[in-house]
Amino acid sequence: MLEKERTDDTYTVYYHLRAPHGLINDPNGLIYYRNQYHVFFQWNPEGTTHENKTWGHAVSDDLINWDFLEPALEPTDWFDKNGCYSGSAFEKDGKLYLFYTGNVRNADGDRESYQCLAVSEDGVRFEKKGPLFEHPKMYTAHLRDPKIWKEGETYWMVLGAQREDLKGTALVYRSTDILNWTFEGEIMDALPDFGYMWECPDVLKLENKDIFVFSPQGLEPEGVLYQNIFQTGYMLGHFQEGVFLPDNDEFIEMDRGFEFYAPQSFTDNQNRTIVFGWMGTMPPEEEAAVPTIKDGWIHHLSLPREIKLISNKLVQQPVEEVKMLRLKSSEILEYISQIDKIRFNTPEQEIECVWTEEPASFAWTLRDEVAVSYEAAENKLTVERTNWLTSKRETRSVYLDEPLTSLRLFLEDSAMELYVNAGREVFSLRYFNEQRTDFWEWQNDDWKEYVSQLTVHELKKAILFA
């Protein structure tokens, strides 16, 4: 088992999954295998830069308490010497198969990519099998992030790609034995002109609908949309014989916050579709200024989210197990008519607020730093924070397709996830402000009129490095 290190720095997160040290990015190889949850992740154990990419490995019985194992994959072979990049996991005949991208820079500095396989008998020690196939010629070397699933007797692989004309796409491969793969073509017949690269593609198979999730790079902002350096979103439709048939051309952002990126799904032993994402992607100059670097770590994953499709809308909620984190619950509804400022003993909180009728417009500030505001006339919800590089305030917003009825917030010392209207919209963000306090404050009393529940759950510190 990996030796752990204690982290009592200023901005430690305790219930979001992070590495003991170094840089973490994409979740990889998510799977329920041999009665445990396995989360692999992109990890630089040697520093806080995007180098030395290995597959870190954590296991859990309950999605809350994690043990860290030795790295599953390290960049030690000719086909992955410059990084074991993202991929996925699949169980077959009791063995665990890891599919990943080997990143290589040749003598001239040009990129080469290989889709590779590693196999384990026990889910701990992996034997690399090397590249699986040669890539088709009409694409650049930006081919990565294989995601595998099975339908009937057929295994499918979807792969992020870039065409020679520098347009993003995803490729589809087929196999009957999980070892030999045939190129089927691009995932959509009518390819939208949508960014210069698609990363981390995934196909979620729900009961009556399929969801194609991908992370396009190179989108220009449009109003409140596409405000981050890179985006993650989805399209609804059906995957049939190697082609995704979208219901329409609508690409819907999966998370309206600042940093959520590169999610991956898996199905567990309860038949739940669960997603982890990375918190997260940001411009290089902002990343270099993240305060946790001085303590030897940077970034973490999102909470595990259960995905459902309700009224043709992707809905995300933290898995039920997060309730295990609750230490103390306080119903403070009876007090809010007398006070406008509340202080709690710990920054690790879950807050539930429910309205019986649409509230009036309001602004609600948490820790003198993150502001959540609602404009009732437009059904517009906005989250605001201070940019730690520029010290300027910045916002992300969404226009809800129905009036606001509930907010559920998960708060840590440098991270927040906000679930709106039972998960019909989600905001994820980091925040680093040395002037933050332990207070909440409301700037408008009118919103309190229809509140039926305002509960604060103080949460335990689940992930400790001893």
N, C-alpha and C positions, 0 to 999 in steps of 0.2 A: 504494500500500500504506500502511496506517495506521502512522504513526510510533509506535514503541514506547517505553516508559519502563522503566528499570531498577528492580526492586523487590527490595531486600535487607533488607526489614523483618523484624521478629522472627518473624512467623507466615506468611511466604510459602509458598505451595504451588507445586510445580514440575512435577508431572506430572498434576495435575487441571487441566482447562481452565478458565481464568478470564480476565477482561478485563484489559487493561493498567491500567485505573483505573476508578473509579466502582462502581456497583452492577450486579450481574448476577443475573438470576433465570431464568425458564423457558427450557429449550432449545426452539428453534423451527426449523421448516423443514429438518429433518434429511434429507439426501439424498445419494446418490452420483451425481454429475453431471459429465460430461466428464472422467472418469478421476480425479476428486478427491472427497474427502469434504467436504461443506459442513455446517457447524454455524452456524446463526443463533441468536441468544439475546436475550432481553429485557435491555436495557442502558440505564442512565442514565449517559451519559458526563460529565455535569456535576456529579455528586455521589453521595452514598451513601444517598439516600432514594429512595422509590418514585415518582419523578417523571420527566418528560422521556423516557418510554419509547421507545427506538428499537430497531431490529433490528441488533445487532452481528453481525459476519460473520467467521468463521474458516474456512480451508481447509487440507486436509492430504492428503498422498499415502498416509499410513500410520496414521492415527488417533493418532499419538504426537507428531509434530512439526507445529506449526501456524503458519500465517501469518495475520495479521489484516488484513483489507481494510477499506475505508471502509464506514460503516454502509449497509445495504441499504435500510432504510426509516426515515424520520424524520417526526415529527408536525408536518407543515407544511400540511395541507389541512383543509378544513372538516369532513371526515368522520373525521379521526383527530387533530385538533388537540390533544387532551389525552392522546395516547398511542397508539402502534402496538403493540397488545397481541398476545398469542400466536396462533400459527397453524402452518401446515404448508406443505410444498413438493411440487410434482409436475412431472415432465418430460413434455412433449407436443410432438411434432414438432421436437425439438431445442431448444425454448424451456423456460425455467424459470418456473413459475407459483408465486407466493407468495400464499397465502390467509391473511388475518389479520383481527383485530378492531380497528376504529377506535373509540377511546374518546373521547367528547365530553361535556363538561359545558355545559349551556345557561346562559342568563343567570340563571336561578333556582338554579343549582347542581345541577339534576337530571341524572341520567346518561342518555345516549343511546348505543346501540351499533350499529355497522354492520359487516357482514361484507364485507370488501374484497378486491380482487385487484390484484396488481402482476405485471408480466411482464418477462422479460429475455431478450435474444438471446444473451448471453454468460455469464450467471451472476454478473455483477459490477454492472452498471448496470440499474436497474429502473424501469419506467414504471408509475406508478399508474393503475389503471383505475376506481377508485372502488367504491362499494357494489354488491353483486350482487343483492340482493333486499330486500323489506320483511319484517320479522318477523311471525309470527302474533301475534294480539292477546292470547292468554290467558297470556302470560308477561311477567315483569318485564324491565327493561332489562339484567339480568344474563344476557346471551347472548354467549358468547365461545369462543375457542380452536378454530376449525374445523380438523378433521383430514380429509384427503382420501385416498382410495385408489380403485383400479379393479378391478372384477370383470367379465370378459368385455367387453362393450361399454358397461357402465354405470359411471359415476363416482358414488361415495358420499361424503357429507360427514356427519360426526357433530360435534355442537356442544353445548358445556356450557350449561346453562340453569337457570333458576329459575321455577317456576310462580307464578301469582298468589297461591296459598295459602302461598307461601314454602317450598315443598318442592323439593329438588334433582331434576334429571332431565337427560337428554340428548336432543337432537333429531336427526332424520335427514332429509337432503335427497338428492335423486337428480338426475343430469344425464346427458345423452347426448353433450354436446359440451364439457363442463367450464366453460361460460360461463353457461348458463341452467339454473336450479335450481328443483326442485319440492319443496315441503315434504311429507314422507311421514308424519310423526307422531313420537311418542316411541319411544325405542329398545327399550323393554320394555313388553309389554302389561300385565303385572302389575307395576306400579311399586312398588318397596319404599319405605317411608317411611324415608329414609336420608339425613339431613342437609338443610341449607337451600340448598345450592348444590353442583353437580357441576362441577369444573373439569377441563380438559385431558383430555377423553375420547379414547380410542384403541381401535381394533379391530385386534388382531394376528391375521393369517391364517397359521396353522401348518398342517402337513401334514394332520392328521386332526381338528383342533380349532381353534376360534376363542377368543380371549381378549379380553374387554372390560375395559380398564384405565381407571380414572377416579379422580379425587381429590375425594372428598366433604368438604365443610366442615360442621361442626356436630354431629359424632358425640360422644356421651358415652363416657368411659372404661368399659371392661368388663374387670375383672381386669387382665391384662397387655396387653390390646388397647386401641387407640385412645388412646394416651397423649400424642400430640403435639397441637399446636394444630389442625392439619389432617392428614388421612390420605391415603395412596395405596394402592390395592389393585386386585384383579381378580376377575372371575368367569369360569368356564369354560362354554362352550356352543357355539352355532352362530349365525352371522349369516345370516339367510335373508330375502331380499326386503324389506330395510329394518327387520327386527325381530331383536333378539338374543334367542335362546331359551336361557336359562341351564340348566345341568345340574341345579342346585339353588340354594338361596338363600344359599349361602356366599360371603361377601366375604372374601378373603384378603389381608392386608396384604403388600405387595410388598417392603417393607424394614422390618426390626424396630428400626431405630435411631432417631435423634433428629430428623434434618433432611431426609431424602429426600422429594422432592415433585415433582409436575408432569412425570413422565417422558414421552418421546415416542419412538416406534419408527420404523425405516425398514429397508428391505431393500437390501443392497449388491450389488456385482457378483459376489460369491461365494454369493449367495442366503442370506446370514445375516440373521437378524432381530436388529437391534442397537438398544439403548436407551441414551439418556443421561437422567439425572435432574438435578434441582437440589438442591444442598446449600448453604443450603436454608432452608426455611420455619421461622420461629420467632416467638414472641410479640413484639409491637413493642418492649416494654421490654427484652427480651433482645437484640433486633437492634440497638437504639440503643447497647447496651453492648459490642458486638463490638469487640475491641481493634484490629482492622485498620483501622477507620475513621480512626484518627489517621494512618495511612499512605495514606489516600485510596482504599481499595478495600474491598469486602465481597462475600463469597459466591463460589462456583465451582460447576462441574458435577461430576457423578460420573464415574468411569471409564466408558468405553464397555463395555457388557455385552452379550454374546450371549445370546439367549433361546432356550431349548428347552423342550419339554414331554416329561417323562420320567415314566412311570407316573402320568399324569394330574396331574403337579405341575409348576408353572412353575419352571424352574431357570435361574439367572443365573450366568454366569462372565465375568470380564474377557476381552475379545477376545484372541486369541492374540498379537497384536502387542505386548501389554504386556511380553512377554518381551524385547523389544528394549531395554527400559530397564535390564536387568540388567548391572551393571558387574563385580561380584565375588560369587561364590557360596561359602558356607561351610557345610559339613555339620558341625553341632556336637553330633550325637547322642552321640558318644563322650565328650563332656565333661560332659554334664548330670548324671551321677552324682556328680561331684566338686564342682560349683559350683551355687549358687543365684542368682547375680547375674551378668549378662553386659552388657558395654558394647560399642557399635559406633561407628564413626567418623562415621556420617551418620544423621539421622533418616529419610531416604528409604529405606525398606526394604520388601521383600516377604518374608513369613515363611510357610513351609509346615510344618505339623505333621500327621503321620499316625499313627493308632493301628491296630494289628492286632486288638485287642480293645477293648471299651469301657473307657475310663479310669476310675479312681476319681475322686471329687469333687476339684476343685482350684480354686485362685484364682491368676491369673497377672496381674501388674501390669506395664504397659509405661510407661516414662518416669516412673515414680512418679506416674502420673496416671490412665491408663485401665486399669481392671481387668476382666478376662474371667474369669468363674467358671462352673463346671459342677457341677450337683447330679445325680449319677448315678442316684439312686433315682427321680427325677422326670423324667429326660432334659431338665432345665431349664438353658438357657444364659442368662447375664445379662451385660450390659455396663454398666459404671458409670463415671461421670466427675464432675468438679466443674463445677457451673453457674457461669459466669463473672460472672453478675450477683449471685446470692445467696451464692456461695461454699459452697453446700450440695452434698452428693453426691446424684446422681440416677441412676436405673437404667432400662433397657429389657430385657425378657426375652421368651423364647419357649420353649414346650414342644415339643421336637422330636418328630417322628412316628417316630423311630428313634434308637437310641443314637448318641452322638457318635463319628465315625470320622475327621474331618479338620477342620482350620482353616487358612484361607489369609488372611493379613492384609496389607493395603497401608497403610503408615504414612507420614505426612508430619508436618511440624512443627506443624500444627494440624488435621489431617484423618486419618481412618481409615476403611477399609472392611474388613469381616470377612465372609468367605464360609465358610459352615458346611456340612459334608458335601457338598462339591463343588457348592456353590451352591444347595442346597435351601432354605437360609435365608440372609439377608444383613442385616448391620447397617452403617449409615453414620452417621458422627458427626463433628462439629467439637469441638475442645477447645482451651482457652486458659488455661493455668496457668503463671504466671511461675516457679513452683517446680519445673517438670518437669525431669527429668534425661535422660541418654541410656541409662539402665539398664533392663533387664528384671529381674523378680524373681518367683520362684515361692514360694508360701506353703505348699505341700504337696508332698512328694516322691513320694507314692504314684502320682500320675498318670503318672510316667515309665516305669512298669513295662512297658507295652505300646507305647511309642513306637517306630515303625519308621523314621520320617524326621523330622528337625528341621533344616531348611535355611533359611539367611538369605541373601537376595539384596540386596546393596546396590545402589541404583538411581541412575541418572543424573538430572540436573536437565534435563528435556526442554524445558519452556516457560520461556524466558528473555526478558526484555524489555530490548533493548540500547539 
